[in-house]
C-alpha cells in the first residue's frame, strides 16, 4: 500500500504529507514517527518544499504550525527548525 500511495501522484509527495499528518492525528502524537519522518524528508530540499506545500494545501495549515500545536520543548524546536530550513 505504501508503494501504491507513493505512485498516486507520481512523486510520493502526497503520501509523505499524509504520513506526517497521520503521525499527529487522533489521540496523542506519535512523536517518534513524526521526528523520524520530518528528519528523513527534510534532507532533499526541493522535495521537502513540495511536501510542505502539499501539506498546506491539504490541511489549510502549515506543517510547522501543526507541529507547534502537537509538540513541546526541544522536539518542537528541532522539528519546526527543519520545517523552516527550506
N, CA, C and O atoms as CSV, one atom per row, in Angstrom:
chain,resi,resn,atom,element,x,y,z
A,1,UNK,N,N,0.824,-1.189,0.000
A,1,UNK,CA,C,0.000,0.000,0.000
A,1,UNK,C,C,0.869,1.253,0.000
A,1,UNK,O,O,0.538,2.250,-0.641
A,2,UNK,N,N,1.971,1.190,0.719
A,2,UNK,CA,C,2.870,2.344,0.789
A,2,UNK,C,C,3.364,2.709,-0.613
A,2,UNK,O,O,3.353,3.881,-0.989
A,3,UNK,N,N,3.788,1.729,-1.371
A,3,UNK,CA,C,4.284,1.971,-2.731
A,3,UNK,C,C,3.164,2.476,-3.634
A,3,UNK,O,O,3.387,3.364,-4.457
A,4,UNK,N,N,1.976,1.925,-3.489
A,4,UNK,CA,C,0.852,2.370,-4.310
A,4,UNK,C,C,0.474,3.811,-4.015
A,4,UNK,O,O,0.199,4.585,-4.932
A,5,UNK,N,N,0.459,4.175,-2.735
A,5,UNK,CA,C,0.156,5.567,-2.389
A,5,UNK,C,C,1.234,6.506,-2.904
A,5,UNK,O,O,0.938,7.645,-3.264
A,6,UNK,N,N,2.471,6.051,-2.944
A,6,UNK,CA,C,3.557,6.867,-3.487
A,6,UNK,C,C,3.412,7.085,-4.978
A,6,UNK,O,O,3.805,8.127,-5.502
A,7,UNK,N,N,2.849,6.108,-5.657
A,7,UNK,CA,C,2.672,6.209,-7.104
A,7,UNK,C,C,1.446,7.029,-7.482
A,7,UNK,O,O,1.281,7.397,-8.645
A,8,UNK,N,N,0.594,7.316,-6.523
A,8,UNK,CA,C,-0.649,8.035,-6.777
A,8,UNK,C,C,-0.422,9.357,-7.505
A,8,UNK,O,O,-1.124,9.666,-8.468
A,9,UNK,N,N,0.548,10.129,-7.053
A,9,UNK,CA,C,0.828,11.402,-7.719
A,9,UNK,C,C,2.140,11.353,-8.506
A,9,UNK,O,O,2.579,12.362,-9.058
A,10,UNK,N,N,2.745,10.196,-8.550
A,10,UNK,CA,C,3.968,10.025,-9.326
A,10,UNK,C,C,5.237,10.419,-8.599
A,10,UNK,O,O,6.335,10.118,-9.067
A,11,UNK,N,N,5.105,11.087,-7.463
A,11,UNK,CA,C,6.287,11.550,-6.742
A,11,UNK,C,C,6.335,11.073,-5.297
A,11,UNK,O,O,7.403,11.064,-4.686
A,12,UNK,N,N,5.208,10.681,-4.751
A,12,UNK,CA,C,5.138,10.289,-3.346
A,12,UNK,C,C,4.966,11.458,-2.401
A,12,UNK,O,O,4.899,11.269,-1.187
A,13,UNK,N,N,4.894,12.665,-2.941
A,13,UNK,CA,C,4.767,13.863,-2.113
A,13,UNK,C,C,3.449,13.846,-1.336
A,13,UNK,O,O,3.426,14.146,-0.142
A,14,UNK,N,N,2.375,13.502,-1.999
A,14,UNK,CA,C,1.059,13.462,-1.347
A,14,UNK,C,C,1.065,12.424,-0.220
A,14,UNK,O,O,0.563,12.685,0.873
A,15,UNK,N,N,1.632,11.256,-0.493
A,15,UNK,CA,C,1.726,10.202,0.519
A,15,UNK,C,C,2.538,10.679,1.720
A,15,UNK,O,O,2.150,10.451,2.866
A,16,UNK,N,N,3.660,11.337,1.459
A,16,UNK,CA,C,4.513,11.793,2.550
A,16,UNK,C,C,3.799,12.835,3.412
A,16,UNK,O,O,3.936,12.819,4.635
A,17,UNK,N,N,3.041,13.738,2.789
A,17,UNK,CA,C,2.262,14.719,3.552
A,17,UNK,C,C,1.212,14.011,4.403
A,17,UNK,O,O,0.962,14.414,5.539
A,18,UNK,N,N,0.598,12.964,3.865
A,18,UNK,CA,C,-0.392,12.194,4.614
A,18,UNK,C,C,0.255,11.469,5.796
A,18,UNK,O,O,-0.328,11.402,6.878
A,19,UNK,N,N,1.442,10.935,5.593
A,19,UNK,CA,C,2.146,10.238,6.678
A,19,UNK,C,C,2.494,11.187,7.821
A,19,UNK,O,O,2.420,10.819,8.993
A,20,UNK,N,N,2.874,12.409,7.465
A,20,UNK,CA,C,3.162,13.398,8.502
A,20,UNK,C,C,1.911,13.676,9.323
A,20,UNK,O,O,1.965,13.719,10.552
A,21,UNK,N,N,0.786,13.864,8.645
A,21,UNK,CA,C,-0.466,14.115,9.362
A,21,UNK,C,C,-0.860,12.909,10.212
A,21,UNK,O,O,-1.324,13.077,11.339
A,22,UNK,N,N,-0.685,11.722,9.698
A,22,UNK,CA,C,-1.026,10.518,10.458
A,22,UNK,C,C,-0.228,10.434,11.755
A,22,UNK,O,O,-0.704,9.878,12.745
A,23,UNK,N,N,0.969,10.976,11.751
A,23,UNK,CA,C,1.799,10.976,12.956
A,23,UNK,C,C,1.209,11.843,14.056
A,23,UNK,O,O,1.514,11.655,15.234
A,24,UNK,N,N,0.363,12.795,13.669
A,24,UNK,CA,C,-0.205,13.727,14.644
A,24,UNK,C,C,-1.707,13.559,14.834
A,24,UNK,O,O,-2.264,14.135,15.768
A,25,UNK,N,N,-2.372,12.802,13.994
A,25,UNK,CA,C,-3.829,12.666,14.042
A,25,UNK,C,C,-4.273,11.804,15.214
A,25,UNK,O,O,-3.536,10.942,15.694
A,26,UNK,N,N,-5.477,12.055,15.653
A,26,UNK,CA,C,-6.055,11.239,16.715
A,26,UNK,C,C,-5.525,11.606,18.090
A,26,UNK,O,O,-4.914,12.656,18.289
A,27,UNK,N,N,-5.772,10.730,19.008
A,27,UNK,CA,C,-5.362,10.967,20.388
A,27,UNK,C,C,-3.864,10.726,20.544
A,27,UNK,O,O,-3.379,9.614,20.335
A,28,UNK,N,N,-3.154,11.755,20.906
A,28,UNK,CA,C,-1.716,11.623,21.133
A,28,UNK,C,C,-0.896,11.636,19.858
A,28,UNK,O,O,-1.230,10.976,18.874
A,29,UNK,N,N,0.166,12.389,19.896
A,29,UNK,CA,C,1.083,12.464,18.767
A,29,UNK,C,C,2.065,11.308,18.850
A,29,UNK,O,O,2.586,10.998,19.921
A,30,UNK,N,N,2.308,10.688,17.736
A,30,UNK,CA,C,3.307,9.620,17.657
A,30,UNK,C,C,4.651,10.306,17.411
A,30,UNK,O,O,5.122,10.390,16.277
A,31,UNK,N,N,5.250,10.787,18.481
A,31,UNK,CA,C,6.430,11.650,18.381
A,31,UNK,C,C,7.595,10.992,17.672
A,31,UNK,O,O,8.272,11.639,16.873
A,32,UNK,N,N,7.841,9.737,17.943
A,32,UNK,CA,C,8.966,9.038,17.302
A,32,UNK,C,C,8.752,8.975,15.786
A,32,UNK,O,O,9.679,9.243,15.023
A,33,UNK,N,N,7.556,8.629,15.351
A,33,UNK,CA,C,7.251,8.552,13.918
A,33,UNK,C,C,7.342,9.939,13.283
A,33,UNK,O,O,7.889,10.086,12.190
A,34,UNK,N,N,6.812,10.950,13.958
A,34,UNK,CA,C,6.859,12.316,13.438
A,34,UNK,C,C,8.305,12.789,13.286
A,34,UNK,O,O,8.680,13.320,12.241
A,35,UNK,N,N,9.106,12.597,14.316
A,35,UNK,CA,C,10.512,13.029,14.274
A,35,UNK,C,C,11.265,12.297,13.171
A,35,UNK,O,O,12.042,12.910,12.439
A,36,UNK,N,N,11.047,11.015,13.049
A,36,UNK,CA,C,11.733,10.236,12.017
A,36,UNK,C,C,11.335,10.719,10.631
A,36,UNK,O,O,12.194,10.896,9.767
A,37,UNK,N,N,10.043,10.935,10.410
A,37,UNK,CA,C,9.574,11.351,9.081
A,37,UNK,C,C,10.076,12.738,8.713
A,37,UNK,O,O,10.559,12.941,7.599
A,38,UNK,N,N,9.971,13.694,9.624
A,38,UNK,CA,C,10.447,15.044,9.324
A,38,UNK,C,C,11.944,15.019,9.046
A,38,UNK,O,O,12.406,15.618,8.074
A,39,UNK,N,N,12.698,14.334,9.889
A,39,UNK,CA,C,14.153,14.285,9.721
A,39,UNK,C,C,14.547,13.611,8.411
A,39,UNK,O,O,15.483,14.052,7.743
A,40,UNK,N,N,13.848,12.561,8.046
A,40,UNK,CA,C,14.150,11.849,6.802
A,40,UNK,C,C,13.775,12.688,5.579
A,40,UNK,O,O,14.513,12.720,4.594
A,41,UNK,N,N,12.638,13.361,5.645
A,41,UNK,CA,C,12.131,14.070,4.469
A,41,UNK,C,C,12.821,15.402,4.215
A,41,UNK,O,O,12.890,15.834,3.064
A,42,UNK,N,N,13.325,16.059,5.227
A,42,UNK,CA,C,13.806,17.429,5.032
A,42,UNK,C,C,15.161,17.529,4.323
A,42,UNK,O,O,15.574,18.632,3.964
A,43,UNK,N,N,15.851,16.431,4.115
A,43,UNK,CA,C,17.186,16.496,3.531
A,43,UNK,C,C,17.197,16.877,2.064
A,43,UNK,O,O,18.126,17.551,1.620
A,44,UNK,N,N,16.221,16.480,1.313
A,44,UNK,CA,C,16.159,16.820,-0.112
A,44,UNK,C,C,15.259,18.048,-0.261
A,44,UNK,O,O,14.035,17.928,-0.326
A,45,UNK,N,N,15.875,19.218,-0.313
A,45,UNK,CA,C,15.150,20.486,-0.205
A,45,UNK,C,C,14.029,20.663,-1.234
A,45,UNK,O,O,12.930,21.045,-0.832
A,46,UNK,N,N,14.229,20.414,-2.526
A,46,UNK,CA,C,13.113,20.604,-3.466
A,46,UNK,C,C,11.910,19.714,-3.130
A,46,UNK,O,O,10.763,20.157,-3.190
A,47,UNK,N,N,12.182,18.481,-2.783
A,47,UNK,CA,C,11.092,17.570,-2.412
A,47,UNK,C,C,10.449,18.010,-1.110
A,47,UNK,O,O,9.226,17.950,-0.985
A,48,UNK,N,N,11.231,18.449,-0.143
A,48,UNK,CA,C,10.712,18.914,1.138
A,48,UNK,C,C,9.776,20.113,0.937
A,48,UNK,O,O,8.715,20.192,1.556
A,49,UNK,N,N,10.185,21.048,0.060
A,49,UNK,CA,C,9.312,22.191,-0.242
A,49,UNK,C,C,7.988,21.721,-0.833
A,49,UNK,O,O,6.930,22.259,-0.506
A,50,UNK,N,N,8.049,20.715,-1.706
A,50,UNK,CA,C,6.824,20.168,-2.310
A,50,UNK,C,C,5.945,19.499,-1.254
A,50,UNK,O,O,4.723,19.642,-1.290
A,51,UNK,N,N,6.545,18.779,-0.325
A,51,UNK,CA,C,5.791,18.128,0.750
A,51,UNK,C,C,5.135,19.184,1.637
A,51,UNK,O,O,3.960,19.056,1.984
A,52,UNK,N,N,5.878,20.221,2.006
A,52,UNK,CA,C,5.313,21.286,2.837
A,52,UNK,C,C,4.149,21.981,2.130
A,52,UNK,O,O,3.137,22.293,2.756
A,53,UNK,N,N,4.294,22.222,0.827
A,53,UNK,CA,C,3.216,22.856,0.057
A,53,UNK,C,C,1.998,21.942,-0.023
A,53,UNK,O,O,0.866,22.410,0.106
A,54,UNK,N,N,2.212,20.665,-0.232
A,54,UNK,CA,C,1.109,19.697,-0.276
A,54,UNK,C,C,0.404,19.619,1.074
A,54,UNK,O,O,-0.825,19.565,1.129
A,55,UNK,N,N,1.166,19.613,2.153
A,55,UNK,CA,C,0.571,19.583,3.482
A,55,UNK,C,C,-0.298,20.818,3.695
A,55,UNK,O,O,-1.429,20.714,4.171
A,56,UNK,N,N,0.232,21.979,3.342
A,56,UNK,CA,C,-0.502,23.244,3.485
A,56,UNK,C,C,-1.793,23.213,2.674
A,56,UNK,O,O,-2.843,23.618,3.172
A,57,UNK,N,N,-1.730,22.743,1.445
A,57,UNK,CA,C,-2.907,22.688,0.584
A,57,UNK,C,C,-3.957,21.710,1.119
A,57,UNK,O,O,-5.155,21.989,1.064
A,58,UNK,N,N,-3.512,20.589,1.624
A,58,UNK,CA,C,-4.435,19.559,2.099
A,58,UNK,C,C,-5.070,19.896,3.440
A,58,UNK,O,O,-6.209,19.512,3.705
A,59,UNK,N,N,-4.329,20.618,4.295
A,59,UNK,CA,C,-4.797,20.831,5.666
A,59,UNK,C,C,-5.049,22.291,6.021
A,59,UNK,O,O,-5.475,22.599,7.134
A,60,UNK,N,N,-4.785,23.188,5.072
A,60,UNK,CA,C,-5.006,24.635,5.269
A,60,UNK,C,C,-4.288,25.159,6.504
A,60,UNK,O,O,-4.758,26.072,7.184
A,61,UNK,N,N,-3.156,24.566,6.769
A,61,UNK,CA,C,-2.323,24.938,7.908
A,61,UNK,C,C,-0.908,24.480,7.599
A,61,UNK,O,O,-0.712,23.415,7.015
A,62,UNK,N,N,0.074,25.274,7.986
A,62,UNK,CA,C,1.443,24.859,7.718
A,62,UNK,C,C,1.822,23.701,8.633
A,62,UNK,O,O,1.286,23.553,9.732
A,63,UNK,N,N,2.743,22.896,8.161
A,63,UNK,CA,C,3.231,21.786,8.977
A,63,UNK,C,C,3.878,22.322,10.248
A,63,UNK,O,O,3.696,21.745,11.320
A,64,UNK,N,N,4.631,23.416,10.148
A,64,UNK,CA,C,5.286,23.994,11.321
A,64,UNK,C,C,4.263,24.392,12.379
A,64,UNK,O,O,4.477,24.135,13.564
A,65,UNK,N,N,3.162,25.011,11.979
A,65,UNK,CA,C,2.154,25.416,12.966
A,65,UNK,C,C,1.464,24.193,13.572
A,65,UNK,O,O,1.114,24.201,14.753
A,66,UNK,N,N,1.271,23.161,12.784
A,66,UNK,CA,C,0.670,21.925,13.307
A,66,UNK,C,C,1.596,21.275,14.333
A,66,UNK,O,O,1.152,20.813,15.384
A,67,UNK,N,N,2.882,21.248,14.011
A,67,UNK,CA,C,3.873,20.678,14.931
A,67,UNK,C,C,3.915,21.479,16.226
A,67,UNK,O,O,4.016,20.905,17.311
A,68,UNK,N,N,3.836,22.817,16.115
A,68,UNK,CA,C,3.833,23.658,17.322
A,68,UNK,C,C,2.656,23.330,18.233
A,68,UNK,O,O,2.779,23.405,19.456
A,69,UNK,N,N,1.531,22.972,17.656
A,69,UNK,CA,C,0.366,22.631,18.451
A,69,UNK,C,C,0.400,21.229,19.027
A,69,UNK,O,O,-0.373,20.911,19.930
A,70,UNK,N,N,1.289,20.385,18.513
A,70,UNK,CA,C,1.325,18.974,18.915
A,70,UNK,C,C,2.521,18.586,19.770
A,70,UNK,O,O,2.487,17.551,20.436
A,71,UNK,N,N,3.575,19.390,19.768
A,71,UNK,CA,C,4.800,19.029,20.479
A,71,UNK,C,C,5.238,20.173,21.387
A,71,UNK,O,O,4.708,21.281,21.304
A,72,UNK,N,N,6.177,19.902,22.226
A,72,UNK,CA,C,6.725,20.899,23.145
A,72,UNK,C,C,8.233,20.704,23.276
A,72,UNK,O,O,8.781,19.671,22.893
A,73,UNK,N,N,8.884,21.721,23.825
A,73,UNK,CA,C,10.289,21.631,24.206
A,73,UNK,C,C,11.251,21.479,23.048
A,73,UNK,O,O,11.044,22.032,21.968
A,74,UNK,N,N,12.312,20.719,23.291
A,74,UNK,CA,C,13.376,20.543,22.304
A,74,UNK,C,C,12.853,19.885,21.025
A,74,UNK,O,O,13.260,20.260,19.926
A,75,UNK,N,N,11.969,18.923,21.162
A,75,UNK,CA,C,11.425,18.263,19.979
A,75,UNK,C,C,10.722,19.272,19.088
A,75,UNK,O,O,10.925,19.277,17.874
A,76,UNK,N,N,9.902,20.120,19.677
A,76,UNK,CA,C,9.209,21.157,18.900
A,76,UNK,C,C,10.210,22.063,18.191
A,76,UNK,O,O,10.062,22.334,16.999
A,77,UNK,N,N,11.212,22.527,18.899
A,77,UNK,CA,C,12.194,23.446,18.314
A,77,UNK,C,C,12.937,22.804,17.138
A,77,UNK,O,O,13.135,23.447,16.107
A,78,UNK,N,N,13.342,21.561,17.284
A,78,UNK,CA,C,14.085,20.872,16.226
A,78,UNK,C,C,13.208,20.645,15.000
A,78,UNK,O,O,13.629,20.908,13.874
A,79,UNK,N,N,11.993,20.159,15.216
A,79,UNK,CA,C,11.116,19.867,14.073
A,79,UNK,C,C,10.686,21.127,13.351
A,79,UNK,O,O,10.645,21.151,12.121
A,80,UNK,N,N,10.362,22.183,14.099
A,80,UNK,CA,C,9.982,23.449,13.465
A,80,UNK,C,C,11.168,24.025,12.696
A,80,UNK,O,O,10.995,24.547,11.595
A,81,UNK,N,N,12.363,23.936,13.262
A,81,UNK,CA,C,13.553,24.425,12.554
A,81,UNK,C,C,13.750,23.675,11.247
A,81,UNK,O,O,14.142,24.275,10.246
A,82,UNK,N,N,13.487,22.377,11.238
A,82,UNK,CA,C,13.616,21.606,10.000
A,82,UNK,C,C,12.560,22.041,8.990
A,82,UNK,O,O,12.825,22.061,7.788
A,83,UNK,N,N,11.386,22.385,9.456
A,83,UNK,CA,C,10.337,22.852,8.537
A,83,UNK,C,C,10.696,24.206,7.933
A,83,UNK,O,O,10.355,24.494,6.785
A,84,UNK,N,N,11.372,25.014,8.699
A,84,UNK,CA,C,11.699,26.364,8.239
A,84,UNK,C,C,13.004,26.419,7.455
A,84,UNK,O,O,13.318,27.454,6.867
A,85,UNK,N,N,13.758,25.351,7.431
A,85,UNK,CA,C,15.042,25.320,6.718
A,85,UNK,C,C,14.825,24.834,5.290
A,85,UNK,O,O,15.270,23.751,4.911
A,86,UNK,N,N,14.138,25.651,4.516
A,86,UNK,CA,C,13.868,25.262,3.113
A,86,UNK,C,C,14.517,26.186,2.150
A,86,UNK,O,O,14.391,26.004,0.939
